Amino acid sequence: MPKILFIGNYPPPLSGQAIAFKLIYDEYSIKEKSFLINTIEKQGRRSVFFRLIDYLHVFVKLIYYLVFIDIDQVYHIISSNKIGFYRDYLIINISKLFNKRLVIHSHNGNYGDFYNGSNKSFQNKIKKTIDKVDSIILLSEKLRNTFYFIEDNKFSFIPNGLPQEIIKDDRQKKTLNKGHINILFLSNLIESKGYLDILEALRILKEKGQIDRFKIHLAGDFMLNMAQDESYKSLDDAKNLFFGRIKDYGLDEHVEYHGVVYGERKDSLLKNANVFLLPTYYNIEAQPITIMAYGLAIYSTNYRAIPDMLIDNYNGEFVEQKNPLNLAKKLAEISIEKLEKYSNNSLALFERKFTKKNHVDAMVSLLKNTDFDEKYL
């Protein structure tokens, strides 16, 4: 197999993109010697100056590998903002200067927004740069329009795969017998992920006397997204608003925040949940693969590549963006029969499309520079 230089975010800290990057790098490295340039940003170092210093380290390492190591191709996860593009621009152009096969992978769903928001000169620079790559991997055909300015022959569509296997058991029955429907929000606590909408929906359910059968678990780190944040300007404000609303709405008995979870704690939350809830409208959302974990009933928005994982009334239900009243109505209509049906169908859909093996086999097939084989999907 070809020797590949992998350029992307390798955890920690954890994120969906970093987990996906680690999965393919680790798996490919087992089969063939490969090399890594980690582009993950240091926590707390958010100024342009420090980001440029980090990028300079990336370029020095890239030139070293291209000059002194017998690299066959470069695999790079691209960004979808202006500062990140400057890094991508240099990585792509330097790699092609050395005549290396170049595969780029987009894990975001907003590249078209980034392109459309740029002036004509910068759009031309973006297009000329992306045109130089040999292959572009997207998570779903539903995201093809995010690169509408590039010809079709460069694209392959490979869904993410969960890094762990799922074992079907009787957890739904055991959990429901405890008297609560356990609902899990497992994502970074970004306003546009919809966690404040969840609190508003719970307030509505409480006012209607329909909340007693629900226990809501939220897990993840508080993060800002300046492009969409409307209710706060700082992390302290976000935390104060979140915990303040739980107290003001009288939701202490029904809401539990678990912080950032890993390993056994994360698995325990997933195993004991009945519903995975993600009312997202996050601007860079693409395919949040954790949705598929443990065969839960899924309640999420009809947004970006989520419809690949959520088929309405098959393994869950769509909820409307920024609409707590609609969310409250959907939750109130949950029944044991629905949960059993949706759970079984989520497991079946996962086995068909989103296993670790399916993902790795498809990625390795493409990176081996063979004709891409869709049998893996």
N, C-alpha and C positions, 0 to 999 in steps of 0.2 A: 504494500500500500504506500501511497505518497507520504513523504514527511511534511507535516503541516505545522505552520506557526499559527496558534490560536491567540486572537486578540479580543479581549472582552472582560466583563466584570466577573471575577472569581471571588466567592464569599470567603470570610465574612466581610461586611454584614450581609444578611440574607435578603434577597428579593426574588420575585419570580424569574426575572431575567438572569440573575446570578445563579440561581439553582439550575436553570436550563443550560446555561453555559458550562457549569461544573459537570453536569451529567454527561454531555457529549465529549468534553475534554477528557474526563476520567475514563470513559468507556473507550474512546479512540486510543488513548495512551496505553491501554492494556494490549492492544493489537499491534501497535506500531509506535516507534519513537516519535514523540512530538514535542513541541515547545510552546511556552506560555508567556504572554505579556499581559499582566493584570492591569486593567484600566479602571478598577473600582476606585471611587473617590474617597479620600479620607474623611471620616465623620468630623464635622465642625469646620472643615476647610472649604468654605463655600465662595470665597472671593475669586474674582477673575484672575488675579495675580497668582494665587496658589494653584488654580486649575491649569494655568499656562505652564507653571513649573512641572506639574504632573504630566502634562502633555509632552513637554520637552524630554522627560525621562522615557516616555513611550517611543518617541522618535529615535532617540539614541539607541535604545534596545532594538528597534526595528531594523535600523541600518546595520547594526552589529550582526543580527541573525542573517540578513540578506547578503552581507559581504562574506562572512566567515563560516556560515553553516549551510549545508546543502539542503535548503528548503525547496520543496516542490510547489507548494501553494500556501496562500494566506487566507485564513478564515477570520472574519471580523464582524462583530456586532455593532451596527451603526447607531448613531444618535438621531434625534429629530428636533434639534434646536440649533441656533446659529453658532454658538460657541463650540458645541459638539461637532458641528459640520466641519469646522476648520481642522479639527483633529482627523476626522474621516477623510477630508480632502487630501491631507498630507499622506496618510496611510495608504490610500488608494493610489495616488500618483507615484509615490515612492515604490510601492510594490510593482506597479506596472512598468516603471522605469527599469526594474530588474527582470522584467518579462516573466513574472510569476502569475500563475493562475490565481484568480482572486474571487472568493465567495463571500458575499455579504449577507447578513441575516438581520432582519428587522423584527423586533419584538414589540414595537409600539404600533398604535393604530392611528397616529396623527401625522404621518409624514406628508400627506397631501395638504394638511392645514399649514404645516411648516413651509411647504413649497409655495402655496397660494399667498401666504402672508409675507413673502419676500418680494423685493422689487425685481423688475425685469432683468437687470444685470445679474443679480444674485441667483435668480431662477435659472438663467443660462449657465452659470457656474455649477449649480447643483446638477442640472441635466447632463452637462458634459462630463462631470465627474462620475455619476452613476452609470453613464453609458460605457465607461471603460471597464466595468467589472464583467466577469465571465458568467456569474450566476447570482441570482437574488433569491433568498429563501424567505417566504412569508408563512405565517401561521395558518392562514386560511385563504381560500379564494374570495371570501367576503372582504378581505383587506386589499385585493388587487387594485381597487380604485385609488388607494393611497399613493400609488406610483403610476398614475394614469399617463404620465408624460414619458414613460419608458416602454419600449416595444415588448410584446408578449414573450418572445423567444428566450428571455433571460430568466423567467420565473419558474420556481418550484414551490409547491405548497405542502408543508409538513407540520401537522398539528403537534403541539407540545405533548409530552408524555409524563405521567406522574412518576417520580423517582422511586416510589414504593409500590409494592403489590397490594391488592385489596382482597381480603378474604371475606366471603359472604358468611354472615352468622345471624343469630337471632337477636341482635342488639335492639332493633326497633321494638320488638315485643317486650324485652326486658326493661328498656327505658320508659316506654309508655306505661308499664305497670307501676312505675314509681309515681305516677300521677301528673307528670308534666310533659308537655311537648318542648323539647330542648331545641332552641334555635341558635345557630352559630353564625356570627359575623367574624370571619378570619381574614383580615387584610390590614394594611396600614390604615390608621385612622386619619384619612384625608377627607375633607368635607364633601368633595365630589364623589367619594365612594358611597355616600349616602348614610353614614352612621347617625347623623343628626336627624335625618328623616325617620330612621328607625325609632328614635326616642319620641318623635312627634306622633308616630303611629301608635306607639304604646300608650301615650297619653290619651289618645282617642279611644283605644280599647278599654282603658281604665275607666274613663268617663261613662262608657256604655256597659260597664260591668262584665266585660268579656276577656279580662286579662289573666284571671286566676289560673288557667290551665297552661300558661306559657312561662318558660324560663329562658331569658335571653342572655347569651354569653358573647362577649366581644373580646377579641384578642388581636393585638398588633400594636405598633408604635405610632404615636402621634407624629404627624408630618404635615408640613405646609405645602401648598401648591398655589403660588402667588397668582397664577393666571385665572384661578377659579374661586379661591377663598372669598367668601362674602361675609361670614359671621365673625371673623377674628383676624388679627394681624400678626399674632405671635403664638408660639407653642404654649406659653403660659396661659394666654387667653383661651386657647382651644381647650386645654385641660379644665380650666375653671368653668367654662361654659358647659362642657360635657358633664362633669360631676355636679355642677349647680343645677342643671336641668333634671338629672336623676333625682336629686333631693326635692326640688320644687314640684316635680310631677308626682312625687310619692312612689317612685319606682324601685326603691332600695331592695325590696323583697323579690323583685322580678328581673333585675338587671345585675349581672356580675361582669366586672372588667378584670381580665386575667393578665394584662400586660403583654409583653413580647414572649411568645412561647416557642420552645424547640423540643425535639425529641419526644420523650414519653409524655410530657405534658400536652404537647400538640396532638399526638396520637390519641390521648385520652379524651380530649375535647371532641375530636372528630368521631371517635367510636361511640361516644355517648350522645351525639347530636342526632336529631331527626331531620332538621331542615338546615340547609346552607343558604344564608340570606345575603345578597349583595346588590342593593339597589343603586348601582353605579352609573355615573355619567362622567367619569374621570377622563380628562381630555387625551391622555396617552394610553388609555385602556386598549387592550388588544384581545388576548385570550387568557383570562385568569384561570390557569389550569387547576388550582386548588379546588375550584368548584366541583370537580369530578371526584373528589376524595371520598372514599368509604361508601359510595353509593347512596348519598343522601338525596332527599327531595330537594330540588333547587328552586329558589325564588330569586329571580334577578331580572335585569332590564334587557329589552330587545336591542342590543347595542354591540357594535363592532362584531367580533367573532364569537360572542356569547351564544348566538343561536346555533352554532355547531355543537354546543354542549348542552343546551337547554331547548328541548322541543316542547312547546306549550301543550299542557295537558297530557304529556307522555311521561316525562320524568320531572315535571315541576310546572311552574307557571310564571309568565312574564308579569312584572309589576311596572308601573309607570315611573318615569324619572321625576324626581322632585315632587312627588305626590303622596304625602303621608296618608291621606284619606284613602286612596286606592290601595296602598300597602296594608292599612288596617283592615280593609274589607277582605283582601286576599287571605290575611292571616286568620281572620275570624272564620273563614270558610274551610279551614283545614280540618280534615277528618282522618281517623285511623285508616280508613279504606284508601284515601288518597295517598297517605304516607307509604303504605305498603306497596301500592302500585308504582308510585314515583321512585321509590327506593329500588325496587327490582329492575325497573327500566333504566335507571341510572347505571346500575351495575352492568347491564347488558350493553349499553352504549359505550361505557368505559372499555369493556373487553373488545369491542369492535374497533375503536378508534384511538384510544388514549393511553395504552399501556406503554411502559418504559421500553419494552422490546420493539414495539411498532415504531416508536420514535427513533430509537437508536439505529435500528436496521435501515430506516429510510435515510437518516442523516449520513451513515457510513456509506451507503450506496451512492449518494451524491458526492461526498467528499473523495471517494475513490476515483472520481473522474470517469465513472462509467455512465452509460445512459441511465438516467434516473428511472427507477423501477417503482411504479405506483402500486405494485402488489403489496407493498408494505403498509399502505394506508387503508 
